[in-house]
Amino acid sequence: MYDVVIIGAGVTGCSIARYLSRYQVNACVIEKDEDVCTGTSKANSAIVHAGFDAANGSLMAKFNVKGSEMMPALAKELDVAYDMCGSLVVCVAEEELPKLQELYENGVKNGVKGLEIVDRAKLLEMEPNISDAAVAALWAPTGAIVCPFGLTIAFAENAAVNGVEFKFNTEVAGIEKQADGSFKVTAKNGEVIEAKAVVNAAGVYSDVFHNMMAEKKMQIVPRKGEYLLLDHNTDGFVKHTVFQLPGKYGKGVLVSPTVHNNTIVGPTATDIDDPEGTNTTAAGLQEVIEKSAIAVKDVPVRQTITSFAGLRAHEVSHEFVLGEVPENPGFFDAAGIESPGLSSSPAIGEYLSDLIAEKLGLEKKADFVAERKGIVKAAELTKEERNALIKENPAYGQIICRCESISEGEIVDAIRRPVGAKSLDGIKRRVRAGMGRCQAGFCSPRVIEILAHELGVDQSEITKNGGESRFIVGVVKDRI
């Protein structure tokens, strides 16, 4: 019997786990996939929104602004890559200037600090590659970029250090309220998990579990967004996140730097039926290319090293669903967490963990470990620091991923850490091996070898991302 079971190990579920671990609690996170950060949390714009766009008075606005304010200190505490580079919302027609003014006024009402409307001359100083049609922009200095993998993994690692258990490859089949008020969660693998409280942080599947427990039903529509990721040699093409004026389906196609010195372009916004439909399409990527030119000219799309798609958990009323379900006390929703969900995640985690603690009468820990140190980035060390590290552990001198300059020591650390990597994608999200120009074409065999050695399994058991995604499916002939 757990005190709390959290369904879903995305950024929201892991944030709730981390903030809940401040209390004396027996908690568990269950995830249908083989790792944290395998759904929406791994495929998004990596933006910390300032909070000017969400409707004033909405939960989206409240938690976006609070989460954005929390992020700088949190990034330092958990050693996560973060850069408050600021954002610009570009207006490309004089007749749309009133809409830009409305966005500014909405942001002021939401409590966003430092907002300013800048004219074309100032805009050109800030972004020389801005569209020739641009007439003005909303400048938000508190807008930022973050590593979404790094943030999710940091939440999970910190939660695990503070006693939270993680169960992977555990897909929930049903939830039942028992006579004593507790919950029985049954997994498709036959495992039965009991808990005093359940948190529904299941992303695009959150309506399924909400509707098991609530009289007022909800509907989540998977909203696909397709992206292009450009090579490191485009670093500096834009210095801020450049948005277009928002429309019915969101903030349009953005062009933004990343914390890892790439450029990201996207997303589209297409409602689909398949909650696993993360395939890219020729039409979608062409739309990204064409629409990116609305706000930024000459985007170097020929430097694309990969494309990808993610799904937003779009709730049909376009609002976060947070809190306890009245007819089933102890069941808490963190549902409909679409953009600005990444930005809001720390505020949601803090809010829901405090609600649950009050519900269960949990007491704060005296020995909560708030800080977490990330994996050393050997390529960013000084020559003297790196030589000392290699002298201590020669594995840090063996470069495995040439594109991103990732050493064997970093990969081994990624596997051995709390909630460690078990697949190539798990390694990629933690240390970026395979995220460079060759997209794992060079380093995959060595990463497979290291994973197999560290996990104590045959190389044929190593997968790209769990399940049946094995690289080695048979033996042609034995070695001579």
C-alpha positions in Angstrom: 0.0 0.0 0.0 1.5 3.3 -1.2 0.4 6.7 0.1 0.4 8.0 -3.5 0.6 6.6 -7.0 1.3 8.9 -9.8 0.4 7.8 -13.3 2.7 9.2 -15.9 6.5 10.0 -15.9 6.4 13.1 -18.0 7.5 16.5 -16.8 4.2 17.0 -14.9 4.2 13.6 -13.2 7.9 13.9 -12.3 7.5 17.4 -11.0 4.7 16.3 -8.7 6.9 13.4 -7.5 9.7 15.7 -6.8 7.7 18.2 -4.8 5.8 15.4 -3.1 9.1 14.0 -2.0 9.5 17.0 0.3 7.1 15.2 2.6 7.3 11.9 4.6 5.5 9.8 1.9 5.6 6.4 0.4 5.1 7.3 -3.3 5.4 5.6 -6.6 5.4 6.8 -10.2 4.2 4.3 -12.8 4.9 4.7 -16.5 3.8 2.6 -19.5 7.1 3.1 -21.3 10.7 2.2 -20.4 11.9 5.6 -19.2 10.8 9.0 -18.0 10.2 11.7 -20.6 9.0 9.5 -23.5 5.8 11.4 -24.6 5.0 15.1 -24.9 7.8 16.0 -22.6 10.4 14.9 -25.1 8.9 16.5 -28.2 8.1 20.1 -27.7 9.4 23.6 -28.3 11.6 23.7 -25.2 10.2 27.1 -24.3 9.6 28.6 -20.9 6.7 31.0 -21.8 6.5 34.3 -20.1 2.8 34.0 -19.7 1.3 36.8 -21.8 -0.8 34.5 -24.0 -3.0 32.5 -21.7 -6.5 33.9 -21.0 -6.5 36.2 -17.9 -7.9 34.4 -14.9 -7.3 30.9 -16.3 -5.4 28.2 -14.6 -3.0 28.2 -17.6 -2.2 31.9 -17.0 -1.8 31.4 -13.2 0.5 28.4 -13.4 2.4 29.6 -16.4 3.4 32.9 -14.8 4.2 31.2 -11.4 6.2 28.4 -13.1 8.2 30.8 -15.2 9.1 32.8 -12.1 10.2 29.6 -10.3 12.3 28.3 -13.2 15.6 30.3 -12.8 16.2 29.2 -9.2 14.9 25.7 -9.9 17.3 25.3 -12.9 20.2 26.2 -10.6 19.0 23.9 -7.8 18.6 20.9 -10.1 21.5 21.8 -12.5 19.4 22.0 -15.6 20.3 23.9 -18.8 18.3 27.2 -18.9 18.6 30.5 -20.6 16.4 33.6 -20.1 17.0 34.8 -23.7 13.6 36.5 -23.9 10.9 36.2 -26.5 9.4 38.3 -29.3 5.9 38.1 -30.8 6.1 39.6 -34.2 3.4 41.6 -35.9 3.7 41.7 -39.8 0.8 44.0 -40.7 -0.2 47.4 -39.5 -3.9 46.4 -39.2 -2.9 43.7 -36.6 -1.2 46.1 -34.2 -4.4 46.3 -32.0 -4.1 42.5 -31.5 -0.5 43.0 -30.4 -1.7 45.7 -28.0 -4.3 43.3 -26.6 -1.6 40.6 -26.1 0.5 43.2 -24.2 -2.5 44.2 -22.0 -3.4 40.5 -21.3 0.2 39.8 -20.3 0.2 42.8 -17.9 -3.1 41.6 -16.3 -1.5 38.1 -16.0 1.4 39.6 -14.0 4.2 39.2 -16.6 7.0 41.6 -15.8 8.9 43.8 -18.2 6.6 43.6 -21.3 7.2 46.2 -24.0 6.0 46.8 -27.5 9.1 47.5 -29.7 9.0 49.2 -33.1 10.6 47.8 -36.3 13.9 49.7 -35.8 14.4 48.3 -32.3 13.3 44.9 -33.5 15.9 44.9 -36.3 18.6 45.7 -33.7 17.5 42.7 -31.6 17.0 40.3 -34.5 18.7 41.2 -37.8 17.0 38.3 -39.6 13.5 39.4 -38.8 11.0 39.4 -41.7 10.9 42.4 -44.0 7.2 42.6 -43.3 7.6 43.0 -39.5 6.3 46.3 -38.2 6.5 45.7 -34.4 6.8 43.0 -31.7 5.9 42.3 -28.1 9.1 41.9 -26.2 9.0 39.6 -23.1 12.4 39.6 -21.3 11.3 36.8 -18.9 10.7 34.4 -21.8 13.3 31.6 -21.7 14.5 28.3 -23.1 15.2 25.1 -21.2 16.3 21.5 -21.8 12.9 19.6 -21.5 14.7 16.2 -21.2 17.1 17.6 -18.6 14.2 19.2 -16.5 12.1 16.0 -16.5 15.1 13.8 -15.7 16.2 16.1 -12.9 12.8 16.1 -11.3 12.8 12.2 -11.5 16.3 11.8 -10.2 15.7 14.2 -7.3 12.4 12.5 -6.4 14.2 9.1 -6.5 17.0 10.3 -4.2 14.3 11.5 -1.8 12.6 8.0 -1.8 10.1 8.0 -4.6 9.9 4.6 -6.4 9.6 4.4 -10.2 7.9 1.5 -12.1 8.4 1.3 -15.8 6.8 -0.8 -18.5 3.7 -0.7 -16.3 0.6 0.4 -18.3 -2.5 1.0 -16.3 -5.6 -1.0 -17.3 -8.0 0.1 -14.6 -8.6 2.0 -11.4 -11.1 1.0 -8.7 -12.1 2.8 -5.5 -12.2 0.3 -2.6 -14.5 0.2 0.4 -11.9 1.6 2.7 -11.4 4.7 0.4 -8.1 3.5 -1.1 -7.6 2.8 -4.8 -6.6 -0.4 -6.6 -4.6 0.3 -9.8 -4.4 -2.7 -12.1 -1.7 -2.8 -14.8 -1.9 -4.7 -18.1 1.1 -6.8 -16.9 -1.1 -8.1 -14.1 0.5 -6.1 -11.3 -1.9 -4.7 -8.7 -0.9 -1.5 -6.9 -2.8 -0.1 -4.0 -2.7 3.5 -2.8 -4.5 6.0 -0.6 -4.3 8.6 -3.4 -3.8 8.5 -7.2 -2.6 11.3 -9.4 -3.6 11.3 -13.1 -0.7 12.8 -15.0 -1.1 10.6 -18.1 -0.8 13.2 -20.8 -2.8 12.3 -24.0 -4.3 9.4 -22.0 -5.4 11.5 -19.0 -9.0 11.7 -20.1 -9.2 7.9 -20.0 -8.4 7.8 -16.3 -10.3 10.9 -15.4 -13.4 9.4 -17.0 -13.1 6.3 -14.9 -13.4 8.3 -11.8 -15.4 11.5 -12.6 -19.1 12.1 -13.4 -18.2 15.1 -15.5 -16.3 13.7 -18.4 -13.5 15.3 -20.3 -12.0 14.8 -23.8 -8.4 15.0 -24.8 -7.6 15.5 -28.5 -4.0 14.7 -29.5 -2.7 17.8 -31.3 0.3 17.0 -33.4 3.1 19.5 -33.8 5.9 18.9 -36.3 9.4 20.4 -36.0 12.7 20.9 -37.7 15.9 20.9 -35.7 18.9 22.7 -37.3 22.6 22.0 -36.9 25.0 23.8 -34.4 26.3 25.9 -37.2 23.1 27.9 -37.1 23.8 29.0 -33.6 23.1 32.7 -33.3 20.8 32.9 -36.3 18.2 34.1 -33.8 19.0 35.2 -30.3 15.5 35.2 -28.9 12.5 33.0 -29.3 10.6 34.5 -32.2 6.8 33.9 -32.2 4.1 35.0 -34.6 0.8 36.5 -33.3 -1.3 33.7 -31.8 -4.1 32.2 -33.7 -6.8 29.5 -33.1 -4.3 26.7 -32.8 -1.6 28.4 -30.7 1.4 30.7 -31.2 2.2 29.8 -34.8 5.5 28.5 -36.1 8.3 29.8 -34.0 12.1 30.1 -34.6 14.2 29.8 -31.5 17.6 29.0 -30.2 18.0 26.0 -28.0 20.1 25.7 -24.8 22.3 23.3 -26.8 23.2 25.8 -29.6 20.8 24.4 -32.2 17.9 26.3 -33.8 14.4 24.8 -33.6 11.6 25.6 -36.0 7.9 24.7 -35.6 5.4 23.5 -34.7 2.4 22.8 -36.9 -0.9 22.2 -35.1 -3.1 19.3 -36.4 -5.7 17.5 -34.3 -5.5 13.7 -34.8 -7.2 10.6 -33.4 -4.1 8.5 -32.7 -2.6 9.2 -29.2 0.7 7.6 -30.5 0.7 9.4 -33.9 4.1 11.0 -33.8 5.1 10.4 -37.4 6.2 13.4 -39.4 4.7 14.2 -42.8 6.1 15.9 -45.9 3.1 18.3 -45.9 3.6 19.1 -42.2 7.3 19.9 -42.6 6.7 21.9 -45.7 4.2 23.9 -43.7 6.8 24.6 -41.0 9.3 25.8 -43.7 6.7 28.1 -45.3 5.2 29.6 -42.2 8.6 30.2 -40.5 9.2 32.8 -43.1 6.3 34.9 -41.9 8.3 36.3 -38.9 11.9 35.4 -39.8 13.5 35.5 -43.3 16.0 33.1 -44.8 15.7 30.4 -42.1 18.6 28.0 -43.0 16.4 24.9 -43.3 19.0 23.2 -45.4 20.9 22.8 -42.2 18.2 20.5 -40.8 19.7 17.5 -39.0 16.4 15.9 -37.9 12.7 16.4 -37.8 10.3 15.1 -35.2 6.7 15.4 -34.0 5.1 15.7 -30.6 1.5 15.5 -29.3 -0.1 18.1 -27.1 -2.8 16.8 -24.7 -5.4 19.4 -25.9 -8.4 19.5 -23.6 -11.4 20.6 -25.7 -12.1 23.6 -23.4 -8.4 24.6 -23.6 -7.7 24.6 -19.9 -5.7 22.7 -17.4 -7.7 20.3 -15.3 -6.1 20.3 -11.8 -7.3 19.1 -8.4 -9.4 16.4 -6.6 -12.3 14.7 -8.3 -15.3 15.5 -5.9 -17.1 12.1 -6.2 -13.9 10.1 -5.7 -11.8 11.9 -3.0 -8.1 11.0 -3.2 -8.1 11.0 -7.0 -6.3 14.0 -8.3 -6.1 15.3 -11.9 -3.2 16.9 -13.6 -4.8 16.6 -17.0 -5.0 18.6 -20.2 -1.5 19.8 -19.7 -0.6 21.2 -23.1 1.4 24.4 -23.8 2.3 26.1 -21.5 2.7 22.9 -19.6 6.5 22.7 -19.6 6.6 26.3 -18.3 3.9 25.5 -15.7 5.3 22.2 -14.5 7.1 23.4 -11.3 4.1 25.4 -10.2 1.7 22.5 -10.9 4.0 20.1 -9.0 4.2 22.3 -6.0 0.4 23.0 -6.0 -0.8 19.4 -6.3 1.8 18.0 -3.9 0.6 20.4 -1.3 -3.0 19.5 -1.9 -2.2 15.8 -1.5 -0.1 16.4 1.6 -3.0 18.2 3.2 -5.4 15.5 2.2 -3.3 12.7 3.7 -1.9 14.7 6.6 1.7 14.3 5.5 4.5 16.0 7.4 7.5 17.8 5.8 10.8 15.9 5.8 13.7 17.3 7.9 16.2 15.7 5.6 14.8 16.6 2.1 17.7 16.8 -0.4 16.7 19.8 -2.6 19.8 20.0 -4.8 20.8 17.7 -7.6 24.0 17.7 -9.6 23.8 16.8 -13.2 26.1 14.7 -15.4 29.5 16.3 -15.9 29.9 17.8 -19.4 33.5 16.9 -20.2 33.7 19.0 -23.3 32.8 22.1 -21.4 35.6 21.7 -18.8 38.9 23.6 -19.0 41.9 21.7 -20.2 43.2 21.4 -16.7 39.8 20.3 -15.3 39.4 17.7 -18.0 42.9 16.3 -17.6 42.3 15.9 -13.9 39.0 14.1 -14.6 40.6 11.8 -17.1 43.4 11.0 -14.7 40.8 10.0 -12.1 38.7 8.1 -14.6 40.2 7.4 -18.1 36.7 6.7 -19.5 36.2 10.5 -19.7 39.0 10.5 -22.3 37.3 8.1 -24.6 35.0 10.0 -27.0 32.1 7.9 -28.1 29.9 10.5 -29.8 32.0 12.7 -32.0 29.3 15.2 -33.1 28.5 16.2 -29.5 31.9 15.3 -27.9 30.4 12.8 -25.4 32.7 10.5 -23.5 32.3 7.0 -22.3 32.4 8.3 -18.7 29.3 10.5 -19.3 27.4 7.5 -20.8 28.3 5.2 -17.9 27.2 7.9 -15.5 23.9 8.2 -17.3 23.3 4.5 -16.8 24.3 4.3 -13.2 22.4 7.3 -11.9 19.1 7.1 -10.1 16.4 6.3 -12.7 19.2 5.6 -15.1 19.1 5.1 -18.8 18.3 1.6 -20.2 18.1 2.4 -24.0 19.8 4.4 -26.7 17.1 7.1 -26.5 17.6 7.1 -22.7 21.3 7.9 -23.2 20.5 10.5 -25.9 18.1 12.4 -23.6 20.6 12.4 -20.7 23.9 13.2 -22.4 23.0 14.0 -26.1 25.0 11.1 -27.5 23.4 10.6 -30.9 21.8 14.1 -31.1 24.4 15.6 -33.4 24.7 16.0 -37.2 25.1 12.2 -37.9 22.1 11.4 -35.7 23.8 8.4 -34.0 25.1 6.9 -37.2 28.6 6.7 -35.7 28.2 6.1 -32.0 25.3 3.7 -31.8 27.4 0.4 -31.8 29.6 1.6 -29.0 26.7 2.9 -26.9 25.0 -0.5 -27.3 28.2 -2.2 -26.1 28.4 0.1 -23.0 24.7 -0.3 -22.2 24.9 -4.1 -22.5 28.0 -4.2 -20.3 26.6 -1.9 -17.6 23.2 -3.6 -17.5 24.6 -7.1 -17.6 22.6 -8.2 -20.6 23.4 -9.4 -24.1 23.6 -6.7 -26.8 20.6 -8.2 -28.5 18.5 -7.1 -25.5 19.4 -3.4 -26.0 16.7 -1.3 -27.6 16.3 2.1 -29.1 13.4 3.0 -26.8 12.1 -0.1 -25.1 9.6 -2.7 -26.3 10.6 -4.5 -29.5 12.8 -1.7 -30.8 15.9 -3.9 -30.8 18.9 -3.3 -33.0 20.2 -6.9 -33.1 17.5 -9.4 -34.1 19.6 -12.4 -34.9 23.0 -13.9 -35.6 24.1 -14.6 -39.2 27.0 -16.8 -38.0 29.2 -17.3 -35.0 32.4 -15.4 -34.7 35.5 -17.4 -35.9 
